[in-house]
Amino acid sequence: MVQQVRKSITALAFFVISAAVSGQPAQAPLTLKPEAPDRYVVVPGDTLWGISERYTDSPWRWPELWNMNKEQIQNPHLIYPGYVILLDRAKGTLTLARPGTEPGTRPGAAPGTGAGAKLSPRVRAEPLPPEEIPSIPASVIEPFLTRPLVIEPDGLDRAPTIVATQHDSVLLSAGNTAYVRGIAGSVEESWYVYRRGGPLVDPDTNQTLAYEAIYLGTARVTRPGDPATVVLTSAVQEVGAGDKLVAASVVTPINYAPHSPATFLKGRVMSIYGGLGKVGEAGPLSVITINRGRADGLEVGHVLALYALGGTVRDTSKPRGAPDAFIKLPEERSGLSFVFRVFDRVSYALVMHATRPVSPLDVVQTP
């Protein structure tokens, strides 16, 4: 009994010391939801975030559910529709089973192949291999993976540039031809057309961290060279000389496990994309830009809590005749966000939950 108590004290001490070293407050033990399923079959449309929410109210603690190390967080086991997730309630952890490999089943067994089953010729259909489930809804963030709407201060300086237009047209639209320098030797055929927009200014330091990139359309190389000839295949705005080209990238699913930053991190919301009806407000599945990036230790998969910025109100409790005084109200937690793309000093995050509209200058921090 004494030995068991000593072990408990040692474990608690290690827990507290580890938290202090990491710079984070000690987290309470992971608690499973009462309705957490003992067995769950993954279906198309599932996400790592959604599955984590089935088991805990703290979806950023996914690594604890699976007993993951740091390397596994960045390269988690791929989970496909049809896989089975099994809950060990005694340990509070999850395990993954491929179809037909659960305890009590014979791997590879198919219906009607037992003893005495009648065999008959049949055509075997080979289904297309399924796609692994992403961390968060891929369709929402796809434009932000393929079309960077935020660029570093010098991000377009060395990008290929439209130097002239056919027939000396001032502005181009879809179907028009342009001439571009800077893509000689490139094997890329498809390009996005951009123009640098306004600066993204850090609300804490007043420094320009990045610029918004204005997406103009797409172009295709029809004749290599320097200058190369391109045709605009689409245009959402008019294109002209001086506009820049960025190679069209292939979408790769975000499969990083949702997890909390290892140390305490705090930042601000700078801008909002795809917000609510009211300009400048975000809700669930809106994309926000935050003033923290790779240089601050932020990485893909980090989950940050959202806090509404506390306002300032007049102090009505002051004595009569005393000069006016104001009280700064505390920040109130308002939701969660998932970081899905990281630049050097800024990042994109997807709002996963919001109990109230998220606004620029709101706070993001380690949950």
Contacts in CASP RR format, 6 or more apart in sequence:
PFRMAT RR
TARGET T0000
AUTHOR 0000-0000-0000
METHOD contacts of the structure
MODEL  1
MVQQVRKSITALAFFVISAAVSGQPAQAPLTLKPEAPDRYVVVPGDTLWG
ISERYTDSPWRWPELWNMNKEQIQNPHLIYPGYVILLDRAKGTLTLARPG
TEPGTRPGAAPGTGAGAKLSPRVRAEPLPPEEIPSIPASVIEPFLTRPLV
IEPDGLDRAPTIVATQHDSVLLSAGNTAYVRGIAGSVEESWYVYRRGGPL
VDPDTNQTLAYEAIYLGTARVTRPGDPATVVLTSAVQEVGAGDKLVAASV
VTPINYAPHSPATFLKGRVMSIYGGLGKVGEAGPLSVITINRGRADGLEV
GHVLALYALGGTVRDTSKPRGAPDAFIKLPEERSGLSFVFRVFDRVSYAL
VMHATRPVSPLDVVQTP
15 26 0 8 1.000
16 26 0 8 1.000
19 25 0 8 1.000
19 26 0 8 1.000
19 27 0 8 1.000
20 26 0 8 1.000
22 262 0 8 1.000
22 263 0 8 1.000
23 263 0 8 1.000
23 264 0 8 1.000
24 260 0 8 1.000
24 262 0 8 1.000
24 263 0 8 1.000
24 264 0 8 1.000
24 366 0 8 1.000
25 264 0 8 1.000
27 61 0 8 1.000
30 56 0 8 1.000
30 58 0 8 1.000
30 61 0 8 1.000
30 64 0 8 1.000
30 65 0 8 1.000
30 92 0 8 1.000
31 56 0 8 1.000
31 57 0 8 1.000
31 58 0 8 1.000
32 55 0 8 1.000
32 56 0 8 1.000
32 87 0 8 1.000
32 89 0 8 1.000
32 92 0 8 1.000
33 54 0 8 1.000
33 55 0 8 1.000
33 56 0 8 1.000
33 57 0 8 1.000
36 54 0 8 1.000
36 55 0 8 1.000
36 56 0 8 1.000
36 87 0 8 1.000
37 54 0 8 1.000
37 55 0 8 1.000
37 85 0 8 1.000
37 87 0 8 1.000
38 86 0 8 1.000
38 87 0 8 1.000
38 89 0 8 1.000
39 84 0 8 1.000
39 85 0 8 1.000
39 86 0 8 1.000
39 87 0 8 1.000
40 51 0 8 1.000
40 54 0 8 1.000
40 84 0 8 1.000
40 85 0 8 1.000
40 87 0 8 1.000
41 82 0 8 1.000
41 83 0 8 1.000
41 84 0 8 1.000
41 85 0 8 1.000
42 51 0 8 1.000
42 79 0 8 1.000
42 80 0 8 1.000
42 81 0 8 1.000
42 82 0 8 1.000
42 83 0 8 1.000
42 84 0 8 1.000
42 85 0 8 1.000
42 133 0 8 1.000
43 81 0 8 1.000
43 82 0 8 1.000
44 81 0 8 1.000
44 130 0 8 1.000
45 81 0 8 1.000
45 133 0 8 1.000
46 79 0 8 1.000
46 81 0 8 1.000
46 133 0 8 1.000
47 133 0 8 1.000
47 134 0 8 1.000
47 135 0 8 1.000
47 136 0 8 1.000
47 137 0 8 1.000
48 62 0 8 1.000
48 76 0 8 1.000
48 79 0 8 1.000
48 133 0 8 1.000
48 134 0 8 1.000
48 135 0 8 1.000
48 136 0 8 1.000
48 255 0 8 1.000
48 257 0 8 1.000
48 258 0 8 1.000
49 59 0 8 1.000
49 135 0 8 1.000
49 136 0 8 1.000
49 258 0 8 1.000
49 338 0 8 1.000
49 352 0 8 1.000
50 59 0 8 1.000
51 79 0 8 1.000
51 85 0 8 1.000
51 133 0 8 1.000
52 59 0 8 1.000
52 61 0 8 1.000
52 62 0 8 1.000
52 65 0 8 1.000
52 258 0 8 1.000
53 59 0 8 1.000
55 65 0 8 1.000
55 87 0 8 1.000
55 94 0 8 1.000
56 65 0 8 1.000
58 367 0 8 1.000
59 258 0 8 1.000
59 303 0 8 1.000
59 336 0 8 1.000
59 352 0 8 1.000
60 258 0 8 1.000
60 259 0 8 1.000
60 260 0 8 1.000
60 303 0 8 1.000
60 336 0 8 1.000
60 367 0 8 1.000
61 259 0 8 1.000
61 260 0 8 1.000
62 68 0 8 1.000
62 257 0 8 1.000
62 258 0 8 1.000
62 259 0 8 1.000
63 72 0 8 1.000
63 73 0 8 1.000
63 257 0 8 1.000
63 259 0 8 1.000
64 93 0 8 1.000
65 92 0 8 1.000
65 93 0 8 1.000
65 94 0 8 1.000
66 72 0 8 1.000
66 76 0 8 1.000
66 93 0 8 1.000
66 94 0 8 1.000
66 257 0 8 1.000
67 93 0 8 1.000
68 76 0 8 1.000
68 257 0 8 1.000
72 257 0 8 1.000
73 256 0 8 1.000
73 257 0 8 1.000
73 259 0 8 1.000
74 256 0 8 1.000
74 257 0 8 1.000
74 299 0 8 1.000
76 255 0 8 1.000
76 256 0 8 1.000
76 257 0 8 1.000
77 96 0 8 1.000
78 132 0 8 1.000
78 255 0 8 1.000
79 85 0 8 1.000
79 96 0 8 1.000
79 132 0 8 1.000
79 133 0 8 1.000
80 130 0 8 1.000
80 131 0 8 1.000
80 132 0 8 1.000
80 133 0 8 1.000
81 130 0 8 1.000
81 133 0 8 1.000
82 99 0 8 1.000
82 130 0 8 1.000
83 96 0 8 1.000
83 97 0 8 1.000
83 98 0 8 1.000
83 99 0 8 1.000
84 96 0 8 1.000
84 97 0 8 1.000
84 98 0 8 1.000
84 99 0 8 1.000
84 102 0 8 1.000
85 94 0 8 1.000
85 95 0 8 1.000
85 96 0 8 1.000
85 97 0 8 1.000
86 94 0 8 1.000
86 95 0 8 1.000
86 96 0 8 1.000
86 97 0 8 1.000
86 102 0 8 1.000
87 93 0 8 1.000
87 94 0 8 1.000
88 94 0 8 1.000
88 95 0 8 1.000
98 107 0 8 1.000
100 106 0 8 1.000
100 107 0 8 1.000
100 108 0 8 1.000
100 109 0 8 1.000
101 107 0 8 1.000
101 108 0 8 1.000
131 253 0 8 1.000
132 253 0 8 1.000
132 255 0 8 1.000
134 253 0 8 1.000
134 254 0 8 1.000
134 255 0 8 1.000
135 253 0 8 1.000
135 254 0 8 1.000
135 255 0 8 1.000
135 256 0 8 1.000
135 257 0 8 1.000
135 258 0 8 1.000
135 301 0 8 1.000
135 338 0 8 1.000
135 340 0 8 1.000
136 254 0 8 1.000
136 338 0 8 1.000
136 340 0 8 1.000
136 350 0 8 1.000
136 352 0 8 1.000
137 285 0 8 1.000
137 350 0 8 1.000
138 251 0 8 1.000
138 253 0 8 1.000
138 254 0 8 1.000
140 285 0 8 1.000
140 287 0 8 1.000
140 350 0 8 1.000
141 254 0 8 1.000
141 287 0 8 1.000
141 340 0 8 1.000
141 341 0 8 1.000
141 348 0 8 1.000
141 350 0 8 1.000
142 251 0 8 1.000
143 149 0 8 1.000
144 273 0 8 1.000
144 287 0 8 1.000
144 340 0 8 1.000
144 341 0 8 1.000
144 348 0 8 1.000
145 249 0 8 1.000
145 251 0 8 1.000
145 252 0 8 1.000
145 254 0 8 1.000
145 340 0 8 1.000
145 341 0 8 1.000
146 192 0 8 1.000
146 248 0 8 1.000
146 249 0 8 1.000
146 250 0 8 1.000
146 251 0 8 1.000
147 192 0 8 1.000
147 213 0 8 1.000
147 215 0 8 1.000
148 213 0 8 1.000
148 246 0 8 1.000
149 212 0 8 1.000
149 213 0 8 1.000
149 215 0 8 1.000
149 273 0 8 1.000
150 200 0 8 1.000
150 210 0 8 1.000
150 211 0 8 1.000
150 212 0 8 1.000
150 213 0 8 1.000
150 289 0 8 1.000
150 343 0 8 1.000
150 346 0 8 1.000
150 348 0 8 1.000
151 194 0 8 1.000
151 196 0 8 1.000
151 210 0 8 1.000
151 211 0 8 1.000
151 212 0 8 1.000
151 213 0 8 1.000
152 210 0 8 1.000
152 211 0 8 1.000
152 343 0 8 1.000
152 344 0 8 1.000
152 345 0 8 1.000
153 208 0 8 1.000
153 209 0 8 1.000
153 210 0 8 1.000
153 211 0 8 1.000
156 194 0 8 1.000
156 196 0 8 1.000
156 213 0 8 1.000
156 244 0 8 1.000
156 246 0 8 1.000
159 194 0 8 1.000
159 244 0 8 1.000
159 245 0 8 1.000
159 246 0 8 1.000
160 180 0 8 1.000
160 181 0 8 1.000
160 182 0 8 1.000
160 183 0 8 1.000
160 186 0 8 1.000
160 191 0 8 1.000
160 228 0 8 1.000
160 244 0 8 1.000
160 245 0 8 1.000
161 180 0 8 1.000
161 181 0 8 1.000
161 182 0 8 1.000
161 242 0 8 1.000
161 243 0 8 1.000
161 244 0 8 1.000
161 245 0 8 1.000
162 178 0 8 1.000
162 179 0 8 1.000
162 180 0 8 1.000
162 193 0 8 1.000
162 239 0 8 1.000
162 240 0 8 1.000
162 241 0 8 1.000
162 242 0 8 1.000
162 243 0 8 1.000
162 244 0 8 1.000
162 245 0 8 1.000
163 179 0 8 1.000
163 180 0 8 1.000
163 181 0 8 1.000
163 227 0 8 1.000
163 241 0 8 1.000
163 242 0 8 1.000
164 178 0 8 1.000
164 179 0 8 1.000
164 227 0 8 1.000
164 241 0 8 1.000
165 172 0 8 1.000
165 176 0 8 1.000
165 177 0 8 1.000
165 178 0 8 1.000
165 179 0 8 1.000
165 240 0 8 1.000
165 241 0 8 1.000
166 176 0 8 1.000
166 177 0 8 1.000
166 178 0 8 1.000
166 179 0 8 1.000
169 176 0 8 1.000
170 240 0 8 1.000
171 238 0 8 1.000
171 239 0 8 1.000
171 240 0 8 1.000
172 178 0 8 1.000
172 232 0 8 1.000
172 235 0 8 1.000
172 238 0 8 1.000
172 239 0 8 1.000
172 240 0 8 1.000
173 232 0 8 1.000
173 235 0 8 1.000
173 238 0 8 1.000
173 239 0 8 1.000
174 232 0 8 1.000
174 233 0 8 1.000
174 234 0 8 1.000
174 235 0 8 1.000
175 231 0 8 1.000
175 232 0 8 1.000
175 233 0 8 1.000
176 231 0 8 1.000
176 232 0 8 1.000
176 239 0 8 1.000
177 222 0 8 1.000
177 229 0 8 1.000
177 230 0 8 1.000
177 231 0 8 1.000
177 232 0 8 1.000
178 219 0 8 1.000
178 229 0 8 1.000
178 230 0 8 1.000
178 231 0 8 1.000
178 232 0 8 1.000
178 239 0 8 1.000
178 240 0 8 1.000
179 227 0 8 1.000
179 228 0 8 1.000
179 229 0 8 1.000
179 230 0 8 1.000
180 219 0 8 1.000
180 227 0 8 1.000
180 228 0 8 1.000
180 229 0 8 1.000
180 230 0 8 1.000
180 245 0 8 1.000
181 226 0 8 1.000
181 227 0 8 1.000
181 228 0 8 1.000
182 226 0 8 1.000
182 228 0 8 1.000
183 191 0 8 1.000
183 221 0 8 1.000
183 224 0 8 1.000
183 225 0 8 1.000
183 226 0 8 1.000
183 228 0 8 1.000
183 245 0 8 1.000
184 224 0 8 1.000
184 225 0 8 1.000
184 226 0 8 1.000
184 228 0 8 1.000
185 224 0 8 1.000
185 225 0 8 1.000
186 247 0 8 1.000
188 221 0 8 1.000
188 247 0 8 1.000
188 248 0 8 1.000
189 220 0 8 1.000
189 221 0 8 1.000
190 218 0 8 1.000
190 219 0 8 1.000
190 220 0 8 1.000
190 233 0 8 1.000
190 247 0 8 1.000
190 248 0 8 1.000
191 218 0 8 1.000
191 219 0 8 1.000
191 220 0 8 1.000
191 221 0 8 1.000
191 230 0 8 1.000
191 245 0 8 1.000
191 246 0 8 1.000
191 247 0 8 1.000
191 248 0 8 1.000
192 215 0 8 1.000
192 217 0 8 1.000
192 218 0 8 1.000
192 219 0 8 1.000
192 245 0 8 1.000
192 246 0 8 1.000
192 247 0 8 1.000
192 248 0 8 1.000
193 215 0 8 1.000
193 216 0 8 1.000
193 217 0 8 1.000
193 218 0 8 1.000
193 219 0 8 1.000
193 232 0 8 1.000
193 235 0 8 1.000
193 239 0 8 1.000
193 243 0 8 1.000
193 244 0 8 1.000
193 245 0 8 1.000
194 213 0 8 1.000
194 214 0 8 1.000
194 215 0 8 1.000
194 216 0 8 1.000
194 243 0 8 1.000
194 244 0 8 1.000
194 245 0 8 1.000
194 246 0 8 1.000
195 213 0 8 1.000
195 214 0 8 1.000
195 216 0 8 1.000
195 237 0 8 1.000
195 243 0 8 1.000
195 244 0 8 1.000
196 211 0 8 1.000
196 212 0 8 1.000
196 213 0 8 1.000
196 214 0 8 1.000
196 244 0 8 1.000
197 211 0 8 1.000
197 212 0 8 1.000
197 213 0 8 1.000
197 214 0 8 1.000
198 211 0 8 1.000
198 212 0 8 1.000
199 208 0 8 1.000
199 210 0 8 1.000
199 211 0 8 1.000
199 212 0 8 1.000
200 208 0 8 1.000
200 209 0 8 1.000
200 210 0 8 1.000
200 211 0 8 1.000
200 212 0 8 1.000
200 270 0 8 1.000
200 271 0 8 1.000
200 289 0 8 1.000
200 291 0 8 1.000
200 346 0 8 1.000
201 207 0 8 1.000
201 208 0 8 1.000
201 209 0 8 1.000
201 270 0 8 1.000
202 208 0 8 1.000
202 209 0 8 1.000
202 268 0 8 1.000
202 270 0 8 1.000
202 291 0 8 1.000
203 268 0 8 1.000
203 270 0 8 1.000
203 291 0 8 1.000
203 360 0 8 1.000
203 361 0 8 1.000
204 267 0 8 1.000
204 268 0 8 1.000
204 291 0 8 1.000
209 270 0 8 1.000
209 291 0 8 1.000
209 345 0 8 1.000
209 346 0 8 1.000
210 343 0 8 1.000
210 345 0 8 1.000
210 346 0 8 1.000
212 271 0 8 1.000
214 237 0 8 1.000
215 236 0 8 1.000
216 235 0 8 1.000
216 236 0 8 1.000
216 237 0 8 1.000
216 238 0 8 1.000
216 239 0 8 1.000
216 243 0 8 1.000
217 232 0 8 1.000
217 233 0 8 1.000
217 234 0 8 1.000
217 235 0 8 1.000
217 236 0 8 1.000
217 237 0 8 1.000
217 239 0 8 1.000
218 232 0 8 1.000
218 233 0 8 1.000
218 234 0 8 1.000
218 248 0 8 1.000
219 230 0 8 1.000
219 231 0 8 1.000
219 232 0 8 1.000
219 233 0 8 1.000
219 245 0 8 1.000
220 230 0 8 1.000
220 231 0 8 1.000
220 233 0 8 1.000
221 228 0 8 1.000
221 229 0 8 1.000
221 230 0 8 1.000
222 229 0 8 1.000
222 230 0 8 1.000
222 231 0 8 1.000
223 229 0 8 1.000
230 245 0 8 1.000
232 239 0 8 1.000
254 300 0 8 1.000
254 301 0 8 1.000
254 340 0 8 1.000
256 299 0 8 1.000
256 300 0 8 1.000
256 301 0 8 1.000
257 301 0 8 1.000
258 301 0 8 1.000
258 303 0 8 1.000
258 338 0 8 1.000
259 301 0 8 1.000
259 302 0 8 1.000
259 303 0 8 1.000
260 302 0 8 1.000
260 303 0 8 1.000
260 366 0 8 1.000
260 367 0 8 1.000
261 297 0 8 1.000
261 298 0 8 1.000
261 299 0 8 1.000
261 302 0 8 1.000
261 304 0 8 1.000
261 366 0 8 1.000
263 297 0 8 1.000
263 366 0 8 1.000
264 365 0 8 1.000
264 366 0 8 1.000
265 292 0 8 1.000
265 296 0 8 1.000
265 297 0 8 1.000
265 298 0 8 1.000
265 302 0 8 1.000
265 304 0 8 1.000
265 365 0 8 1.000
265 366 0 8 1.000
266 363 0 8 1.000
266 364 0 8 1.000
266 365 0 8 1.000
266 366 0 8 1.000
267 290 0 8 1.000
267 291 0 8 1.000
267 292 0 8 1.000
267 363 0 8 1.000
267 364 0 8 1.000
267 365 0 8 1.000
268 290 0 8 1.000
268 291 0 8 1.000
268 360 0 8 1.000
268 361 0 8 1.000
268 362 0 8 1.000
268 363 0 8 1.000
268 364 0 8 1.000
269 282 0 8 1.000
269 288 0 8 1.000
269 289 0 8 1.000
269 290 0 8 1.000
269 306 0 8 1.000
269 358 0 8 1.000
269 359 0 8 1.000
269 360 0 8 1.000
269 361 0 8 1.000
269 362 0 8 1.000
269 363 0 8 1.000
269 364 0 8 1.000
270 288 0 8 1.000
270 289 0 8 1.000
270 290 0 8 1.000
270 291 0 8 1.000
270 346 0 8 1.000
270 360 0 8 1.000
271 288 0 8 1.000
271 289 0 8 1.000
271 360 0 8 1.000
272 280 0 8 1.000
272 281 0 8 1.000
272 282 0 8 1.000
272 286 0 8 1.000
272 287 0 8 1.000
272 288 0 8 1.000
272 289 0 8 1.000
272 358 0 8 1.000
272 359 0 8 1.000
272 360 0 8 1.000
273 286 0 8 1.000
273 287 0 8 1.000
273 288 0 8 1.000
273 289 0 8 1.000
274 282 0 8 1.000
274 286 0 8 1.000
274 287 0 8 1.000
275 281 0 8 1.000
275 282 0 8 1.000
275 283 0 8 1.000
275 286 0 8 1.000
276 282 0 8 1.000
276 283 0 8 1.000
276 286 0 8 1.000
276 357 0 8 1.000
278 357 0 8 1.000
280 359 0 8 1.000
280 360 0 8 1.000
281 357 0 8 1.000
281 358 0 8 1.000
281 359 0 8 1.000
282 288 0 8 1.000
282 351 0 8 1.000
282 354 0 8 1.000
282 357 0 8 1.000
282 358 0 8 1.000
282 359 0 8 1.000
283 351 0 8 1.000
283 354 0 8 1.000
283 357 0 8 1.000
283 358 0 8 1.000
284 351 0 8 1.000
284 352 0 8 1.000
284 353 0 8 1.000
284 354 0 8 1.000
285 350 0 8 1.000
285 351 0 8 1.000
285 352 0 8 1.000
286 350 0 8 1.000
286 351 0 8 1.000
286 358 0 8 1.000
287 348 0 8 1.000
287 349 0 8 1.000
287 350 0 8 1.000
287 351 0 8 1.000
288 337 0 8 1.000
288 348 0 8 1.000
288 349 0 8 1.000
288 350 0 8 1.000
288 351 0 8 1.000
288 358 0 8 1.000
289 346 0 8 1.000
289 347 0 8 1.000
289 348 0 8 1.000
289 349 0 8 1.000
290 304 0 8 1.000
290 337 0 8 1.000
290 339 0 8 1.000
290 346 0 8 1.000
290 347 0 8 1.000
290 349 0 8 1.000
290 364 0 8 1.000
291 345 0 8 1.000
291 346 0 8 1.000
292 298 0 8 1.000
292 345 0 8 1.000
292 346 0 8 1.000
292 347 0 8 1.000
292 364 0 8 1.000
293 342 0 8 1.000
293 343 0 8 1.000
293 344 0 8 1.000
293 345 0 8 1.000
293 346 0 8 1.000
293 347 0 8 1.000
294 342 0 8 1.000
294 343 0 8 1.000
294 344 0 8 1.000
294 345 0 8 1.000
295 344 0 8 1.000
295 345 0 8 1.000
296 345 0 8 1.000
298 339 0 8 1.000
298 342 0 8 1.000
298 347 0 8 1.000
299 339 0 8 1.000
299 342 0 8 1.000
300 339 0 8 1.000
300 340 0 8 1.000
300 341 0 8 1.000
300 342 0 8 1.000
301 338 0 8 1.000
301 339 0 8 1.000
301 340 0 8 1.000
302 338 0 8 1.000
302 339 0 8 1.000
303 336 0 8 1.000
303 337 0 8 1.000
303 338 0 8 1.000
303 339 0 8 1.000
303 352 0 8 1.000
303 367 0 8 1.000
304 336 0 8 1.000
304 337 0 8 1.000
304 339 0 8 1.000
304 349 0 8 1.000
304 364 0 8 1.000
304 365 0 8 1.000
304 366 0 8 1.000
304 367 0 8 1.000
305 333 0 8 1.000
305 335 0 8 1.000
305 336 0 8 1.000
305 337 0 8 1.000
305 364 0 8 1.000
305 365 0 8 1.000
305 366 0 8 1.000
305 367 0 8 1.000
306 333 0 8 1.000
306 334 0 8 1.000
306 335 0 8 1.000
306 336 0 8 1.000
306 337 0 8 1.000
306 351 0 8 1.000
306 354 0 8 1.000
306 358 0 8 1.000
306 362 0 8 1.000
306 363 0 8 1.000
306 364 0 8 1.000
307 331 0 8 1.000
307 332 0 8 1.000
307 333 0 8 1.000
307 334 0 8 1.000
307 362 0 8 1.000
307 363 0 8 1.000
307 364 0 8 1.000
307 365 0 8 1.000
308 331 0 8 1.000
308 332 0 8 1.000
308 333 0 8 1.000
308 334 0 8 1.000
308 356 0 8 1.000
308 358 0 8 1.000
308 359 0 8 1.000
308 362 0 8 1.000
308 363 0 8 1.000
309 331 0 8 1.000
309 359 0 8 1.000
309 361 0 8 1.000
309 362 0 8 1.000
309 363 0 8 1.000
310 328 0 8 1.000
310 329 0 8 1.000
310 330 0 8 1.000
310 331 0 8 1.000
310 332 0 8 1.000
311 328 0 8 1.000
311 329 0 8 1.000
312 326 0 8 1.000
312 327 0 8 1.000
312 328 0 8 1.000
312 329 0 8 1.000
313 326 0 8 1.000
313 327 0 8 1.000
313 329 0 8 1.000
314 324 0 8 1.000
314 325 0 8 1.000
314 326 0 8 1.000
314 327 0 8 1.000
315 324 0 8 1.000
315 325 0 8 1.000
315 326 0 8 1.000
315 327 0 8 1.000
318 324 0 8 1.000
318 325 0 8 1.000
331 363 0 8 1.000
334 354 0 8 1.000
334 355 0 8 1.000
334 356 0 8 1.000
334 358 0 8 1.000
334 362 0 8 1.000
335 351 0 8 1.000
335 352 0 8 1.000
335 353 0 8 1.000
335 354 0 8 1.000
335 355 0 8 1.000
335 358 0 8 1.000
336 351 0 8 1.000
336 352 0 8 1.000
336 353 0 8 1.000
336 367 0 8 1.000
337 349 0 8 1.000
337 350 0 8 1.000
337 351 0 8 1.000
337 352 0 8 1.000
337 364 0 8 1.000
338 349 0 8 1.000
338 350 0 8 1.000
338 352 0 8 1.000
339 347 0 8 1.000
339 348 0 8 1.000
339 349 0 8 1.000
340 348 0 8 1.000
340 349 0 8 1.000
340 350 0 8 1.000
341 347 0 8 1.000
341 348 0 8 1.000
342 348 0 8 1.000
349 364 0 8 1.000
351 358 0 8 1.000
END
